[in-house]
């Protein structure tokens, strides 16, 4: 991660990692199978850290509305505090290494996503959150925060995480609020 933090995606190479860490190429291949395996492992660790922050934010809430707001702000707060890790996640979103390692990445994400699902289900059952398949709910809740983060990381004009924290939670709530919400 330190190599990625210092050099960004262009400088995150096998040579840079082995030189910075002192690990041989053979050891890297032994532990990760390939450099893509290392990148996928790092991606999974960063994603797990992000999802842990979202789950922790949900755990501090008592209502559907405050939970949705906490998920959005938890994501944005994590990105602001972990810029390089957020960049790795968002710069890697369509990276060639992801499909080959998708099962391993999904296994790392599964416990956190199960916790999010467990938090959502009672509110969906009570009609406070719209009844949609979990992947679609995830897109509605996390999608705006993820897109704001992507644009912030890219330096897009007019995109500020503080503005996103103020505006997005209520807008996201409006998109997922059920008939009893």
C-alpha positions in Angstrom: 0.0 0.0 0.0 2.9 2.4 0.7 4.1 1.9 -2.8 0.7 2.7 -4.2 0.4 5.7 -1.8 3.7 7.1 -3.0 3.5 6.3 -6.7 -0.2 5.9 -7.6 -1.5 3.3 -10.0 1.2 4.0 -12.6 4.0 3.4 -10.1 2.4 0.4 -8.5 4.5 -2.3 -10.3 6.1 -5.5 -9.4 9.5 -3.9 -9.6 8.5 -1.0 -7.3 6.9 -3.3 -4.7 9.8 -5.8 -4.6 12.3 -2.9 -4.4 10.4 -1.1 -1.6 9.6 -4.2 0.4 12.8 -6.3 -0.2 10.6 -9.2 -1.0 11.8 -11.3 -4.0 9.7 -11.8 -7.1 9.6 -15.5 -6.2 8.2 -14.8 -2.7 5.6 -12.5 -4.2 4.6 -15.2 -6.6 4.6 -17.9 -3.9 2.3 -15.9 -1.6 0.0 -14.2 -4.2 0.4 -16.3 -7.4 1.1 -13.2 -9.5 1.4 -9.4 -9.2 -2.3 -9.3 -10.1 -2.9 -11.6 -7.1 -1.2 -9.1 -4.9 -3.2 -6.2 -6.4 -6.4 -8.2 -5.8 -5.5 -8.9 -2.2 -4.8 -5.3 -1.6 -8.0 -4.3 -3.3 -9.9 -6.8 -1.1 -8.3 -5.5 2.0 -9.2 -1.9 1.2 -12.7 -2.9 0.3 -13.0 -4.8 3.6 -11.8 -1.7 5.5 -14.3 0.5 3.7 -17.2 -1.9 4.3 -16.2 -2.3 7.9 -16.6 1.5 8.3 -20.0 1.4 6.7 -21.1 -1.5 8.9 -19.8 0.3 12.0 -21.7 3.4 11.0 -24.9 1.4 10.6 -24.4 -0.1 14.0 -24.5 3.3 15.7 -28.0 4.0 14.4 -31.6 3.4 15.6 -33.8 4.2 12.6 -33.9 3.4 8.9 -33.4 7.0 8.0 -30.4 7.6 10.3 -28.9 4.3 9.1 -29.1 5.2 5.5 -27.5 8.6 6.2 -24.8 6.8 8.3 -24.0 4.4 5.4 -23.6 7.3 3.0 -21.6 9.5 5.4 -19.6 6.5 6.6 -18.5 5.8 3.0 -17.6 9.4 2.4 -15.8 9.8 5.7 -13.8 6.7 5.1 -12.8 7.9 1.6 -11.7 11.3 2.9 -9.6 9.7 5.7 -8.2 7.0 3.4 -7.6 8.7 0.1 -5.0 6.3 -1.3 -7.1 3.3 -0.3 -10.2 4.9 -1.8 -8.2 5.6 -5.0 -7.0 2.0 -5.2 -10.7 0.8 -5.0 -12.0 3.3 -7.5 -9.0 3.3 -9.9 -9.3 -0.5 -9.9 -13.0 -0.8 -10.5 -12.5 -2.0 -14.0 -9.0 -3.4 -13.7 -8.1 -6.5 -15.6 -7.1 -8.4 -12.4 -10.6 -8.3 -10.8 -12.4 -10.9 -12.8 -9.8 -13.6 -12.2 -9.9 -12.9 -8.5 -13.6 -12.1 -8.2 -14.4 -15.1 -6.1 -11.7 -14.3 -3.5 -12.8 -10.7 -3.4 -16.4 -11.6 -3.0 -15.5 -14.0 -0.1 -13.8 -11.1 1.7 -16.7 -8.8 1.1 -19.4 -11.4 2.0 -19.4 -11.1 5.8 -19.6 -7.3 5.6 -22.4 -7.4 3.0 -24.2 -9.9 5.1 -24.1 -7.5 8.0 -25.5 -4.7 5.8 -28.2 -7.1 4.6 -29.0 -8.1 8.3 -29.3 -4.4 9.1 -31.6 -3.7 6.1 -34.0 -6.6 6.3 -36.0 -5.6 9.4 -36.5 -2.1 7.9 -37.5 -3.6 4.6 -39.9 -6.0 6.3 -41.5 -3.0 8.2 -42.0 -1.1 4.9 -39.6 1.6 6.0 -37.1 0.8 3.2 -38.3 -0.2 -0.3 -38.3 -3.9 -1.0 -35.7 -4.4 -3.7 -33.0 -7.0 -4.3 -30.0 -6.3 -2.1 -27.7 -5.4 -5.0 -30.1 -2.8 -6.2 -30.5 -1.3 -2.7 -26.7 -1.3 -2.4 -26.5 0.6 -5.7 -29.0 3.2 -4.5 -27.4 3.7 -1.1 -23.7 3.4 -1.9 -23.7 4.4 -5.6 -24.0 8.2 -5.0 -21.3 8.1 -2.4 -19.1 6.0 -4.6 -19.6 8.3 -7.6 -18.9 11.4 -5.5 -15.7 9.8 -4.2 -14.6 8.8 -7.8 -15.1 12.3 -9.0 -13.5 13.9 -5.9 -10.5 11.6 -6.4 -10.3 12.6 -10.1 -10.3 16.3 -9.1 -13.6 17.0 -10.9 -14.6 20.6 -10.6 -17.3 21.3 -8.1 -17.1 18.0 -6.3 -16.4 18.3 -2.6 -16.8 15.5 0.0 -18.1 18.0 2.6 -20.9 19.1 0.1 -21.7 15.4 -0.6 -21.9 14.7 3.1 -24.5 17.5 3.5 -26.6 16.8 0.5 -26.5 13.1 -0.4 -27.8 11.4 2.8 -31.3 13.0 2.5 -31.4 12.4 -1.2 -30.4 8.8 -0.8 -33.0 8.3 1.9 -35.7 9.7 -0.4 -34.7 7.1 -3.0 -34.9 4.1 -0.7 -37.7 5.2 1.7 -40.5 2.7 1.7 -44.2 3.4 2.1 -44.0 3.3 6.0 -40.7 5.3 6.0 
